[in-house]
Amino acid sequence: MRLAVALSAAVCCLLPAQTAAAAPTPDPVYAYAVAYPLDLAGLDRVSREHTGAGIEVQLNGFAQPLTGPQAQRVLDARWTARKAGRDPADNLSVGFVWVGTVARGIWDFRDGFVGGVKPVDLSSVQLSLGCTRIKQTITRTYDYTNEQTPNAAYLYSGGLGTNAPISAVKDATSGHKMVTDHGVTDVILTRPRGCSKHGHGAQYTYEHNQGQSGFSASAGWGFLSVSYSGSGVHFQKGTDPSYKTF
């Protein structure tokens, strides 16, 4: 009897561990993209290792997509050539890349560029989704050393009804470094049950505001519209659309 009770107790205590659902396995490609936001060549390599295919990057100034290594060379060459750039617009590059089912917009200012006092920039991924839905929008910001900067962005509009979420990026300096030197806006997508595999479109826009305190903004497929109160410098850069079926 005691043996039966002991065995019963042991089974009781082991069952939860045996039947507990396993934690979901992190996507190694997206994990790399989070850890190294500007390493497009490395992301291409990791994507090939785990999926068999590289990435395609849309960069401002290019109508056709580039491979990860090609996009990396373009960005590196731009900043080498623009070390003494005086035009604020010439100191910003933007890009877009699909990382699995995550739609990622990327911005990157030239290292050493400092833009304005107390402005708020805007980062928007505009999507054509069909029956796919937006699960979450995450914007991460970094200084030029690639140290992530906390509390430098917030969700201005979730894109309900427009499929074009907008994040506000609080452009500022700390220790003579621009805390939003570069960053990403990731829109994580999900296909609800009954939504079959289909094509998706995405493009990315970044609005840099240098010195204007008040603004209102809206976005939709193909546009990010911003109006300001006050005076100052502002400009916008974006990518051509990128398409993926999943």
C-alpha positions as CSV (number, residue, x, y, z in Angstrom):
1,M,0.0,0.0,0.0
2,R,2.7,2.4,1.0
3,L,4.6,1.6,-2.3
4,A,1.4,2.3,-4.3
5,V,0.9,5.6,-2.5
6,A,4.5,6.6,-3.1
7,L,4.3,5.7,-6.8
8,S,1.1,7.6,-7.2
9,A,2.6,10.6,-5.5
10,A,5.6,10.4,-7.8
11,V,3.5,10.2,-10.9
12,C,1.4,13.1,-9.7
13,C,4.5,15.3,-9.3
14,L,6.1,14.3,-12.6
15,L,3.1,14.7,-14.8
16,P,3.0,18.5,-15.0
17,A,6.6,18.6,-16.1
18,Q,6.0,15.8,-18.6
19,T,2.9,17.4,-20.1
20,A,3.9,21.1,-19.9
21,A,3.9,22.7,-23.4
22,A,7.4,23.5,-24.6
23,A,8.4,27.1,-24.9
24,P,8.3,28.4,-28.5
25,T,11.7,28.3,-30.2
26,P,13.0,31.8,-31.0
27,D,13.4,32.6,-34.7
28,P,17.3,32.7,-35.1
29,V,17.0,35.1,-38.1
30,Y,14.9,37.6,-36.3
31,A,17.0,37.2,-33.1
32,Y,20.1,38.2,-35.2
33,A,18.2,41.1,-36.7
34,V,17.3,42.4,-33.2
35,A,20.9,42.0,-31.9
36,Y,22.6,43.6,-35.0
37,P,20.1,46.1,-36.5
38,L,22.5,47.5,-39.2
39,D,24.4,44.3,-40.1
40,L,22.6,43.6,-43.3
41,A,25.4,41.4,-44.7
42,G,25.3,39.3,-41.6
43,L,21.5,39.1,-41.6
44,D,21.7,37.8,-45.2
45,R,24.2,35.1,-44.1
46,V,22.1,34.0,-41.2
47,S,19.0,33.9,-43.3
48,R,20.7,31.7,-45.9
49,E,21.9,29.4,-43.1
50,H,18.5,28.9,-41.6
51,T,16.0,29.4,-44.5
52,G,18.1,28.7,-47.6
53,A,17.5,32.2,-49.0
54,G,19.1,35.6,-48.4
55,I,17.3,38.9,-47.8
56,E,16.2,41.6,-50.2
57,V,16.7,45.2,-49.0
58,Q,14.9,48.3,-50.4
59,L,17.1,51.4,-49.9
60,N,16.1,55.0,-50.7
61,G,17.5,56.0,-54.1
62,F,17.2,52.4,-55.5
63,A,14.2,51.3,-57.4
64,Q,15.2,47.6,-57.3
65,P,15.9,45.5,-54.2
66,L,19.5,44.8,-53.2
67,T,21.0,41.8,-51.5
68,G,22.1,42.2,-47.9
69,P,25.8,42.5,-48.8
70,Q,25.0,45.0,-51.6
71,A,22.9,47.2,-49.3
72,Q,25.7,47.0,-46.7
73,R,28.3,48.3,-49.2
74,V,26.0,51.1,-50.3
75,L,25.4,52.3,-46.7
76,D,29.1,52.1,-45.9
77,A,30.1,54.0,-49.1
78,R,27.5,56.7,-48.4
79,W,28.9,57.5,-44.9
80,T,32.5,57.3,-46.1
81,A,31.7,59.9,-48.8
82,R,29.6,62.1,-46.5
83,K,31.7,62.6,-43.4
84,A,31.6,66.4,-43.9
85,G,28.0,66.5,-45.1
86,R,26.3,69.8,-44.4
87,D,22.8,69.1,-45.9
88,P,20.7,67.3,-43.2
89,A,18.8,65.3,-45.8
90,D,22.1,64.0,-47.2
91,N,22.9,62.5,-43.8
92,L,20.0,60.0,-43.6
93,S,19.4,56.7,-45.3
94,V,16.4,54.5,-45.0
95,G,15.6,50.9,-45.9
96,F,13.1,48.1,-45.7
97,V,13.6,44.3,-45.3
98,W,11.3,41.4,-44.7
99,V,12.6,39.3,-41.8
100,G,10.3,36.3,-42.0
101,T,6.9,37.7,-41.4
102,V,8.2,40.8,-39.7
103,A,8.1,44.0,-41.8
104,R,11.2,46.0,-40.8
105,G,11.9,49.7,-41.6
106,I,15.4,50.9,-40.9
107,W,16.8,54.4,-40.6
108,D,20.5,55.4,-40.3
109,F,22.0,58.9,-39.8
110,R,25.6,59.5,-40.6
111,D,27.8,59.0,-37.5
112,G,28.4,62.3,-35.9
113,F,25.3,64.0,-37.3
114,V,23.3,65.9,-34.6
115,G,19.9,67.1,-35.7
116,G,18.1,69.8,-33.9
117,V,16.8,70.5,-30.4
118,K,13.7,68.7,-28.9
119,P,12.3,67.5,-32.3
120,V,10.2,64.4,-32.7
121,D,10.8,62.3,-35.8
122,L,8.3,59.9,-37.3
123,S,8.9,56.3,-38.5
124,S,6.2,54.5,-40.4
125,V,5.9,51.1,-42.1
126,Q,3.0,51.1,-44.6
127,L,1.4,47.8,-45.4
128,S,-0.9,46.1,-47.8
129,L,-2.0,43.0,-45.9
130,G,-5.1,41.3,-47.2
131,C,-6.4,39.1,-44.4
132,T,-3.2,39.2,-42.4
133,R,-3.2,41.4,-39.3
134,I,-0.8,43.5,-37.3
135,K,0.2,41.8,-34.0
136,Q,2.6,44.3,-32.6
137,T,4.7,47.3,-33.6
138,I,8.2,47.7,-32.0
139,T,10.6,50.6,-32.5
140,R,14.1,50.4,-31.2
141,T,16.7,53.2,-31.2
142,Y,20.5,53.2,-30.9
143,D,23.4,55.7,-30.7
144,Y,26.2,55.4,-33.2
145,T,28.1,52.9,-31.1
146,N,25.0,50.6,-31.5
147,E,24.1,50.9,-27.8
148,Q,20.3,50.7,-27.5
149,T,18.8,53.9,-26.1
150,P,15.8,53.4,-23.8
151,N,12.5,55.4,-23.8
152,A,13.4,57.2,-27.1
153,A,10.3,56.1,-29.1
154,Y,6.6,55.6,-28.6
155,L,3.7,54.4,-30.7
156,Y,2.0,57.5,-32.1
157,S,-0.6,55.5,-34.2
158,G,-1.2,51.8,-34.2
159,G,-2.5,51.8,-37.8
160,L,-6.0,50.5,-37.0
161,G,-7.9,50.7,-40.2
162,T,-4.9,52.0,-42.2
163,N,-2.3,49.2,-41.8
164,A,0.3,52.0,-41.5
165,P,1.5,52.3,-37.9
166,I,3.5,55.4,-37.0
167,S,6.1,55.6,-34.2
168,A,7.4,58.9,-32.8
169,V,11.2,59.0,-32.3
170,K,12.4,61.4,-29.7
171,D,15.5,62.8,-31.4
172,A,17.9,64.0,-28.7
173,T,21.6,64.1,-27.7
174,S,23.3,62.6,-24.7
175,G,27.1,62.9,-24.0
176,H,27.5,64.5,-27.5
177,K,25.9,61.5,-29.1
178,M,22.6,61.4,-31.1
179,V,20.6,58.9,-29.1
180,T,18.5,58.0,-32.2
181,D,21.4,57.8,-34.7
182,H,19.8,54.7,-36.1
183,G,16.9,52.4,-35.4
184,V,14.3,50.0,-36.6
185,T,10.5,49.8,-36.7
186,D,9.3,46.2,-36.7
187,V,5.7,45.4,-37.5
188,I,5.1,41.8,-36.4
189,L,2.4,40.2,-38.5
190,T,0.1,37.2,-38.0
191,R,-2.3,35.3,-40.3
192,P,-5.5,34.4,-38.4
193,R,-7.1,31.0,-38.9
194,G,-8.8,30.7,-42.3
195,C,-6.4,33.3,-43.9
196,S,-4.6,31.5,-46.6
197,K,-1.2,32.2,-48.0
198,H,-1.1,35.4,-50.1
199,G,0.9,38.4,-51.2
200,H,1.9,41.2,-48.9
201,G,3.2,44.7,-49.7
202,A,5.3,47.0,-47.5
203,Q,7.3,50.2,-47.8
204,Y,9.0,52.5,-45.2
205,T,9.1,56.2,-44.6
206,Y,11.0,58.3,-42.1
207,E,10.2,62.0,-41.4
208,H,13.0,64.0,-39.8
209,N,11.9,67.1,-37.9
210,Q,14.6,69.5,-36.8
211,G,13.3,72.2,-34.4
212,Q,9.5,72.2,-35.0
213,S,7.7,71.5,-31.7
214,G,4.1,70.6,-32.7
215,F,2.9,68.2,-35.4
216,S,0.1,66.0,-36.5
217,A,0.5,62.9,-38.8
218,S,-1.4,60.3,-40.7
219,A,-0.3,57.4,-42.9
220,G,-1.6,54.9,-45.4
221,W,-0.4,52.8,-48.3
222,G,2.1,54.9,-50.1
223,F,2.2,58.0,-47.9
224,L,3.2,59.5,-44.6
225,S,1.6,63.0,-44.2
226,V,2.9,65.4,-41.5
227,S,1.9,69.0,-40.7
228,Y,3.7,71.2,-38.3
229,S,3.1,74.3,-36.1
230,G,6.1,76.6,-35.9
231,S,9.2,76.9,-38.0
232,G,12.2,74.7,-38.6
233,V,13.7,72.1,-40.9
234,H,11.9,68.9,-41.9
235,F,12.4,66.3,-44.7
236,Q,11.2,62.8,-45.5
237,K,12.8,59.8,-47.1
238,G,11.2,56.5,-48.1
239,T,11.6,53.3,-50.0
240,D,9.9,51.8,-53.0
241,P,7.5,48.9,-52.1
242,S,8.6,45.4,-51.3
243,Y,6.5,42.3,-51.8
244,K,6.4,38.9,-50.2
245,T,4.1,35.9,-50.2
246,F,3.5,34.0,-47.0
